[in-house]
């Protein structure tokens, strides 16, 4: 396992704002998910299956380097299939021994903000599995950045057992109440099975960063 220390580059926003996504050339997939061990087995199975699928397709897994819960499960699946697993984690979490020693590479950041920015910078696509408020925050932030034209990577919500039904209903309400536009629902794709994630990424609707002009209503 290799370990790198990350300094947040001042030109990060410039980088993601000018990055060109090629849909047929997905190399790295960021996965946001729970660190809880007290969750149903179907969530764990989906995480492991997704990790295996990412690795078997020759793609790299980028995740939060957690050593328990779904983060450990998705990493375990990728490693079992011979894949590359890159964990990004702040120093204070390493001090608590929350990191995954099995990750192929660990990037240590100073803050949570740097952690999230680094994951986004490295990823060609983002996937949200079931998770807590941290996962929701990461998912909604990457959608916010996409709405603002800061990136145009595919975003997939893996809605195992209907976990995200309430959030999706809330997004429908946002559109109904004119808090966001109907077109912004095209920023993400929802699937129910882990096996459908990669096809959904590769077939996701193209998103033009110039649509930031539509961010405000």
C-alpha positions in Angstrom: 0.0 0.0 0.0 1.3 3.4 -0.9 0.5 6.6 1.1 0.4 10.1 -0.3 -0.2 13.4 1.5 -2.4 15.8 -0.3 -2.2 19.6 -0.4 -5.3 21.3 -1.7 -4.3 23.1 -4.9 -5.5 26.6 -5.4 -6.3 25.9 -8.9 -8.6 22.9 -8.2 -11.8 24.7 -9.2 -10.1 25.8 -12.4 -9.1 22.2 -13.1 -12.6 20.6 -12.7 -14.2 23.6 -14.5 -12.1 22.9 -17.6 -11.9 19.1 -17.5 -13.4 17.4 -20.6 -15.3 14.2 -19.9 -15.2 11.5 -22.6 -18.1 9.1 -22.0 -16.4 6.2 -23.6 -13.2 6.7 -21.5 -14.2 6.2 -17.9 -11.2 5.1 -15.9 -12.0 6.0 -12.3 -15.3 5.8 -10.4 -15.9 7.5 -7.1 -18.2 5.6 -4.7 -20.0 7.3 -1.8 -21.5 5.0 0.8 -22.1 4.1 4.5 -19.4 3.3 7.1 -22.0 1.6 9.3 -21.7 -2.1 10.0 -25.2 -2.3 11.3 -27.0 -2.5 8.0 -28.9 -5.0 6.0 -27.0 -7.7 4.0 -28.5 -6.6 0.7 -26.6 -3.3 1.0 -23.4 -5.1 1.6 -23.9 -7.5 -1.3 -24.6 -4.6 -3.6 -21.4 -2.8 -2.5 -19.3 -5.9 -3.1 -20.9 -6.6 -6.4 -20.3 -3.0 -7.5 -16.6 -3.1 -6.5 -16.1 -6.4 -8.4 -17.8 -4.9 -11.5 -15.6 -1.8 -11.4 -12.5 -3.9 -11.2 -13.5 -6.5 -13.8 -14.1 -3.7 -16.3 -10.5 -2.4 -15.7 -11.6 0.7 -13.8 -10.2 2.2 -10.6 -12.3 2.6 -7.4 -12.0 5.9 -5.6 -13.6 6.0 -2.2 -13.3 7.4 1.3 -10.9 4.7 2.6 -13.2 3.6 5.4 -12.3 0.2 6.9 -15.8 -0.8 7.9 -19.3 -0.8 6.5 -20.1 -0.4 2.8 -16.9 1.4 2.2 -14.9 -1.7 3.3 -17.4 -3.9 1.3 -17.0 -2.0 -2.0 -13.2 -2.0 -1.6 -13.2 -5.7 -0.7 -15.1 -6.5 -3.9 -12.8 -4.6 -6.1 -9.6 -6.0 -4.5 -11.0 -9.6 -4.8 -11.4 -9.0 -8.5 -7.8 -7.7 -8.8 -8.7 -4.0 -9.1 -7.0 -0.8 -8.0 -8.5 0.8 -4.9 -7.6 4.4 -4.0 -8.8 5.6 -0.6 -8.9 9.3 0.3 -9.1 10.2 4.0 -8.3 13.1 6.3 -5.5 12.7 8.8 -7.8 12.9 11.8 -9.6 9.8 10.6 -6.2 8.0 10.2 -5.4 9.0 13.7 -8.6 7.2 14.8 -7.6 4.2 12.8 -10.7 4.5 10.6 -8.7 3.9 7.4 -8.6 0.7 5.4 -5.1 -0.8 5.4 -6.0 -3.0 2.4 -6.4 -0.1 0.0 -4.0 -0.2 -2.9 -3.2 3.5 -2.4 -4.1 5.9 0.4 -4.2 9.7 -0.1 -4.2 11.6 3.2 -5.7 15.1 3.2 -5.7 17.8 5.9 -9.5 18.4 5.9 -12.8 16.9 4.9 -13.2 19.6 2.2 -9.9 18.5 0.7 -11.0 14.9 0.8 -14.2 15.6 -1.1 -12.4 17.8 -3.6 -9.7 15.2 -4.2 -12.2 12.4 -4.8 -14.1 14.6 -7.3 -10.9 15.6 -9.0 -9.8 12.0 -9.5 -13.2 10.6 -10.6 -14.7 10.3 -14.1 -18.1 9.2 -12.6 -19.7 9.2 -9.2 -22.0 6.6 -7.6 -24.0 6.8 -4.4 -24.9 3.6 -2.5 -27.0 3.7 0.7 -25.4 5.8 3.4 -26.0 8.3 6.2 -25.8 12.1 6.3 -22.2 12.1 5.1 -23.1 10.1 2.0 -26.2 12.3 1.3 -24.0 15.4 1.7 -21.4 14.1 -0.8 -24.1 13.1 -3.3 -25.9 16.4 -3.1 -22.6 18.4 -3.2 -21.5 16.6 -6.4 -24.9 17.3 -7.9 -24.7 20.9 -6.9 -21.3 21.3 -8.5 -22.7 19.6 -11.7 -25.6 22.0 -11.7 -23.1 24.9 -11.5 -21.1 23.5 -14.4 -18.0 22.7 -12.3 -18.0 19.1 -13.6 -20.1 17.1 -16.0 -19.4 13.6 -14.8 -22.1 10.9 -14.8 -23.8 10.5 -11.4 -25.6 7.3 -10.5 -27.8 6.6 -7.5 -27.9 2.9 -6.6 -31.3 2.7 -5.0 -31.0 -0.6 -3.3 -34.3 -1.7 -1.7 -35.8 1.7 -2.4 -33.4 3.4 0.0 -33.4 6.7 -1.9 -37.1 6.8 -2.6 -37.7 9.6 -0.1 -34.8 11.7 -1.4 -36.1 11.3 -5.0 -39.5 12.3 -3.9 -38.0 15.4 -2.2 -36.2 16.3 -5.5 -39.6 16.0 -7.3 -41.0 18.4 -4.7 -38.1 20.8 -5.3 -39.0 20.8 -9.0 -42.7 21.2 -8.2 -42.0 24.2 -5.9 -39.6 25.7 -8.5 -36.5 25.3 -6.4 -34.8 23.6 -9.3 -35.6 23.0 -12.9 -37.0 19.8 -14.4 -33.8 19.5 -16.6 -31.7 19.1 -13.5 -33.2 15.7 -12.8 -31.1 14.7 -15.9 -28.0 15.2 -13.8 -28.3 11.8 -12.3 -29.5 8.3 -13.2 -31.2 5.9 -10.7 -30.7 2.1 -10.8 -31.9 -0.6 -8.4 -29.2 -3.2 -9.0 -25.4 -3.0 -8.7 -25.0 -4.8 -12.1 -26.7 -1.8 -13.8 -24.4 0.9 -12.5 -21.6 0.7 -15.1 -24.1 0.5 -18.0 -25.9 3.5 -16.5 -22.6 5.5 -16.3 -21.7 4.7 -19.9 -25.1 5.6 -21.2 -25.8 8.6 -19.0 -27.2 11.7 -20.7 -24.5 14.1 -21.7 -24.4 17.2 -19.5 -23.2 20.5 -20.9 -21.3 22.6 -18.3 -22.7 25.7 -20.0 -26.0 24.8 -18.4 -24.9 26.8 -15.3 -26.9 29.6 -16.9 -29.9 27.5 -15.9 -28.8 27.0 -12.2 -30.9 29.9 -11.0 -34.7 30.1 -11.6 
